[in-house]
């Protein structure tokens, strides 16, 4: 019997369940032939373990909830600072790093990111924004603008009217967007004649001098930026737009913001409007609503909607508990859009308020200087830039603008170091064709051949078509040559009419010159080194100039049937008289969209000549000279009597009819 007992003991040993550890880390009995009992025992053990785990889970969950509440309400963690470390990867410019940024950085679905990288200036004219914010008619980067300046308006025989920075067509006085070098930080002003507008107020010239908000510190391509500037951008702190309460509703704000970024602007407006109704004291919700209304205004091409956005921006900036960064962002955006609508004095008031709130911010002071320039108040702008340079003597933006102002005051020598140092600084907003233009012009007037080094640099930077052709309002692809023959132009009928009737035209001009009515106005654009130069204008910007044609009815009658001349919105038709001893500085016109015809009326036998590039020619009575005044040209009058010519600007023959109708006036 003993052996049998032994056998039973062995059997019991064999069926003893082996302890195992299940996936939850709890020991369980292995299945046996007595499955029911074993299973029952295992179930009991498992039940006990599950309860234990659930209890600990609830404890940890409650601790997590209360910890989260404490962190938010007691502000234990600076989320903005932590998340701000990702600001260098904010590819779509909305102020945070999210999936849309990742898509842009990975080059995936860039179309889903609804940024305003091609917004105008403006200005840009924008615009030109500061980029590259469009090499064509519109240039600007979201949340930035570059100053549109009513400067050198070239309106005479080569023509440059200095002293005020040029206005964007979206501004109060649309007509005077003069013949001026006016390209901020964009490739040679390429104009596509298909520009659209908010009821005629959209900026038309690329990258107009705006800080798009100054309109616009220009964004240069990374490879073109100095290493220290790249480091600066990488270290730039993310603005803190949320107050303590708004951090608790950040997910709701982000959801509405995501709609805006994806271009679903109508939905975004509704979403932010709902948030504003729920949280009427939230500055961030109201700011988001203003941005969405702004986007909708652009989509609808509606000034009324843009005006609504302006009001919402103002409301957001005035709410209690708005963070300083939100106040700054809101008012800067408001000033930008006011300038876009041509409300220059309103924008000036907004920027003055900003400078009062943030007196240490030199960028805001620079923007304020631009705002003064936009209304033609060079004196106040000069004072602002002097204040900036007293505090930050190496500020390149202030230097180029201060240099421009000095040059407009005809302080040529004094302007050169400011323009040169500002350009060499590489600071945002300085890589602007107009500054290269004016530095080169100042150097030329001082007899310094290094002018052409700067023209070459401007050409390499994409601001000028060539060293010789330095116009800034251009249409790509047009035939470019300094001198033209009548056959080249295709305007043979007009040229023959002028040459056949030159004596009639001359006699009417002489009759006007004999009058003491002062119809011939002295050239006031600071183009002369010396001498006297007067002009009597019949057409300007495609329209008759007042009652001028009443004095020369036959001349005007001859021209009425030539719309290529009378309808040339980027040119003039005028008489030009130049007295002995006159020298006109080398200069260029503003656009490659026109050709200039000179009909000789009274030409001394010797002493009068005109140079275009490196080819010098003379006028003949009754003959038409044709040249492209976007190329550098210069005039000498060293005869013993006056020289009288008739100037007729015509559209470049390669422009389409649509382009002629839609290009902005100059």
Secondary structure, DSSP 8 states (H G I E B T S, - for coil): -HHHHHHHHHHHHHHS--EEE-TTS-EEE---SSHHHHHHHHHHHHHHHHHHHHHHHHHHHHHHHHHHHHHHHTT-S-HHHHHHTTGGG-TTSSSS--HHHHHHHTT--GGGS---TB------BSTT------SSS--B-TT-EE------B--SSS--B-SS----TTSS--TT--S-----SSSS-B--S----STT-S--STB-S-EETTT------GGGS-HHHHHHHHH--------TGGGGGHHHHHHHHHHHHTT-HHHHHHHHHHHHHH-TT-HHHHHHHHHHHHHHHHHHT-HHHHHHHHHHHHHHHHSTT--HHHHHHHHHHHHHHHHHTT-HHHHHHHHHHHHHH-TT-HHHHHHHHHHHHHTT-HHHHHHHHHHHHHH-TT-HHHHHHHHHHHHHTT-HHHHHHHHHHHHHHT-TT---HHHHHHHHHHHHHTT-TTHHHHHHHHHHTTSSSSSSB--SBB-TT----SEE-HHHHT-HHHHHHHHHTHHHHHHHHHHHHHSSS--SEE--SS-EEES-EEEEEEEETTEE-TTGGGTSHHHHHHHTT-HHHHT-TT-EEEEEEE-TTEEEEEE--SBSSEEEEEEEEE--SSSEEEEETTEEE---BT-EEEE-TTB-EEEEE-SSS-EEEEEEEEE-TTS-HHHHHHS---
